[in-house]
Amino acid sequence: MTVLEVTGLRRSFAGLRAVDGVSFTVGQGEVVSVIGPNGSGKTTALNLVSGVLRPDSGRVGFLGRDVTGWRPERLAEAGLSRTFQNGRVFGNLSVAENVLIGLTSTLEAARPLARWRNVPVLRWASLLAETAVALVEPPSVRRESAERQAEVSAQLDRFGDRLTPRASDAAHTLSYANRRRTEIARALAASPALLVLDEPTAGMNPAETAEVLEQLLALKATGQTILLVEHKIDLVMRLSDRVLVLDAGAVIAAGTPDEVRTDPRVIEAYLGKRRTVARP
Amino acid sequence: MLDTALAGLVNGSSYALLALGLSLIFGVANVINFAHASVFAVGAMSGWWFSVDLDWPLWTVLLGVVAVTGLLGLVINLVAVTPLAKAPPIAALLSTFAVSVVVDNGAQLVFGPETRRFPALLATDNLGLGGLRFGTLDVTILVVAIGLMLLLGWFLRATRYGRAIRAVAQDRDAAAQMGIPLARVQNLAFVVASVLGGVAGVLGGMYLNNISPTVGSTVGMSAFAAATLGGLGSLPGAVAGGLLLGVVEAFGVSWWGGNARTLITFAVLLLVLWVRPSGLFGKRTPLAAEPMTGTFFGAARTVRLKPWQVAVAAVAAYVVPAVALDDYTVQIGVQVVVYAILALSLTLVSGQAGQISLGQAAPLAIGAYTSALLTTATGMDFWLSLPVAGVVAAVLSVVLVSPSWRLRGHYVSIATLATGLLVAAAAVNFDWLTNGPSGVSAIPPPSLFGAEVSAPLAVYFLDLTILLVVLLLVVRLRRSTLGRIWSAVREDEVAARSSGIAAADYKSLAFGIGGFVAGIGGALFAQQYGYIDPSVFGISVSLLALTIVVLGGLNSPLGAVVGAIVLVGLPEALRMLEETRMLTYGLLLLAVVLFRPQGLMGKVAR
């Protein structure tokens, strides 16, 4: 089954075509990586897929539905979670609270009348019900809250003893690597159908990168579908089922890691063209 | 027709000069300099002093004003902006706001609050052109304004420091790497901007004929509107916005009268923000979200009282006034309680959800008017009018502020400021509903179990009980899932949305609940005084509410109460004069922002 199906995606910024007709698919349980030189449109493509930016044209299909132009919160509810290139945690919330935020879309008792949430005006019924429940805090809400706390511990355990001892620390006190881990834990909390990672190891040293690679491999083994943007080629080659190469906003090559590695167009995009100097 | 347009252009050129300064400063320092309006007032007042008391000719008057306002701009930057360069944007927003209060009220203490005639240094009606009458004054204002704009354009393009200013505006870090002295360039930008503002003050003073130390706030608000209209940071936008607003206002005033000016200004501003969020000339960045509040109070944790401490405080709040205090002091207590309720509404909106509101007087006014009009005109019972006031204030708050959710950062605060001023202006202008400037009087006191609640102690008990209920409500909301969701929106909206949180909805909800609470406060306010008019709900009330929560700790419900005691109770008990009181608010706000951003009731986490 296809989880994500992108067709003819385009987006320009003030005349610059950042993403220019990109099409690809991500199948169930697949890990697809997007690579390319700086400025080739990788992050823009992720932002278009995850609803942070709206495409000028093209179509995004997710789990068989047309979700083009959906707002990010709706996509997240539908099962698409993401992390950000520079790492965005909620600095003044604790690590556990950060992960709890990732579980927001799974709350039922604390967020009643969910089906009205995306209806204009009527959404106020849902918002007011949520307020009332927050004030009264019936037993069902307390039970649900306790369940989610347990799930948070499970999510944090994924990273061994990196996050668990720091569960009640404010996120702004964490090291860079731990913030990225917190972000991944938050994105994974709601068991998303598709996990979108934007350079999860940016700014990490080789040892930390290797650790993240192990965790992502473990995640892949559980059948998690992942769309990944990454610069570190070793990680991409070991993790990916398929690789997509972008240059100047367009897909210049796609295939298995080995196919892509030897593709002359890819080498050209990264290293430039071999110049043959005419000899006299 | 033509003379209205000319009058608009002449007045608009003052706006344009002020707006240019605002945009210049915004570009270089990424700060909305709320003190800029005061620069206009200082320019006008010192111009008056030079020409009337010292009897200087026009050109020395202008030179003197240039010196005074240039220095003022430098001081503003050094005191309120530079020290907060690394703090989140809200810090400089609050500190420049505080400086403007200090300068305005300081000027009132120095010059006296009365309005005075600005001497006509130039003829006003001596020239004619094809049936259009105008004076040397009009020509001079336009020539000087256009001359200054051209001079600024030349300065920015052709001189080394001008290029440095533009470089810093484009990319601070890169400019610093190239060896541009950031501090000096920023000082220079403030001086240049303030000189423009000061000259605008003299020209505007001559044109308006009458000036007072608070003239800045009126003209300054229009200049904010102009700069936002054109797009903050865009200099051609500032000029176009200023002239456009001047002309629109001139026509509006000639059609609907002078009271309509503020209504038009802020209606235009809000409409532009809703339709074209980055102004007419501003660039819209597709993906940017800098949280306004960030770690400002962040590194701070709220002081938590133990349940028995809260219980003791609550009992004391009931018992002490009943046994130990005279009626006058109890009346002060009533005011403290009402302001604490208003401040709590801001704790939710600004502290919890991170949306800095500079217009929380708006729901207060709406609640007050709703309750006052319902009890006087329809004879509705106070107890029924109380929730109605809350609901009406909530609905209008949401309707007026929600379109701003497309805006980011500074623009949201400007939109709330405009909303606050718009509501006050509506109360003045919609006299079929609100009885205009003369207000609503003879508001009946509420009755409880057949007895009238009018004795100070009875009113105090009633208001205190409602305050405790609101306090409980706010505390419960903060600790709930909803509270956590609001925190996430405050910390990082983009990340919150990508975690499945509809940020716009939750911001609206915060404004709705905040509006409800403030509306209840407004109803109590109206019943307590028995009389309300639009002047009661001016910008100083919004400022006071914000100062209370910042002083108490932006994110601390208890802080709102403590802040209200300190800022409302103490000055009243000390019987301070209005100007001294406002001056103290300003200085306190500045001191808190600079030295204790977490507020009285926040402590720094280690």
HADDOCK unambig.tbl for C-alpha pairs under 7 A between the chains (distance, minus, plus):
assign (segid A and resid 72 and name CA) (segid B and resid 497 and name CA) 5.74 0.50 0.50
assign (segid A and resid 72 and name CA) (segid B and resid 498 and name CA) 5.17 0.50 0.50
assign (segid A and resid 73 and name CA) (segid B and resid 497 and name CA) 4.64 0.50 0.50
assign (segid A and resid 73 and name CA) (segid B and resid 498 and name CA) 5.38 0.50 0.50
assign (segid A and resid 73 and name CA) (segid B and resid 499 and name CA) 6.43 0.50 0.50
assign (segid A and resid 73 and name CA) (segid B and resid 500 and name CA) 3.88 0.50 0.50
assign (segid A and resid 73 and name CA) (segid B and resid 501 and name CA) 5.32 0.50 0.50
assign (segid A and resid 73 and name CA) (segid B and resid 502 and name CA) 5.51 0.50 0.50
assign (segid A and resid 74 and name CA) (segid B and resid 500 and name CA) 6.25 0.50 0.50
assign (segid A and resid 76 and name CA) (segid B and resid 498 and name CA) 5.87 0.50 0.50
assign (segid A and resid 76 and name CA) (segid B and resid 499 and name CA) 5.85 0.50 0.50
assign (segid A and resid 76 and name CA) (segid B and resid 500 and name CA) 4.65 0.50 0.50
assign (segid A and resid 77 and name CA) (segid B and resid 500 and name CA) 5.28 0.50 0.50
assign (segid A and resid 81 and name CA) (segid B and resid 498 and name CA) 6.72 0.50 0.50
assign (segid A and resid 81 and name CA) (segid B and resid 499 and name CA) 6.78 0.50 0.50
assign (segid A and resid 82 and name CA) (segid B and resid 498 and name CA) 6.77 0.50 0.50
assign (segid A and resid 88 and name CA) (segid B and resid 495 and name CA) 6.20 0.50 0.50
assign (segid A and resid 90 and name CA) (segid B and resid 488 and name CA) 6.11 0.50 0.50
assign (segid A and resid 90 and name CA) (segid B and resid 491 and name CA) 5.28 0.50 0.50
assign (segid A and resid 90 and name CA) (segid B and resid 492 and name CA) 6.21 0.50 0.50
assign (segid A and resid 91 and name CA) (segid B and resid 491 and name CA) 6.68 0.50 0.50
assign (segid A and resid 92 and name CA) (segid B and resid 295 and name CA) 6.91 0.50 0.50
assign (segid A and resid 92 and name CA) (segid B and resid 298 and name CA) 5.55 0.50 0.50
assign (segid A and resid 101 and name CA) (segid B and resid 485 and name CA) 6.90 0.50 0.50
assign (segid A and resid 101 and name CA) (segid B and resid 499 and name CA) 6.79 0.50 0.50
assign (segid A and resid 102 and name CA) (segid B and resid 499 and name CA) 5.35 0.50 0.50
assign (segid A and resid 104 and name CA) (segid B and resid 500 and name CA) 6.79 0.50 0.50
assign (segid A and resid 105 and name CA) (segid B and resid 500 and name CA) 5.81 0.50 0.50
assign (segid A and resid 134 and name CA) (segid B and resid 477 and name CA) 6.06 0.50 0.50
assign (segid A and resid 134 and name CA) (segid B and resid 480 and name CA) 5.43 0.50 0.50
assign (segid A and resid 134 and name CA) (segid B and resid 481 and name CA) 6.78 0.50 0.50
assign (segid A and resid 134 and name CA) (segid B and resid 482 and name CA) 6.53 0.50 0.50
assign (segid A and resid 135 and name CA) (segid B and resid 473 and name CA) 6.86 0.50 0.50
assign (segid A and resid 135 and name CA) (segid B and resid 476 and name CA) 5.87 0.50 0.50
assign (segid A and resid 135 and name CA) (segid B and resid 477 and name CA) 6.11 0.50 0.50
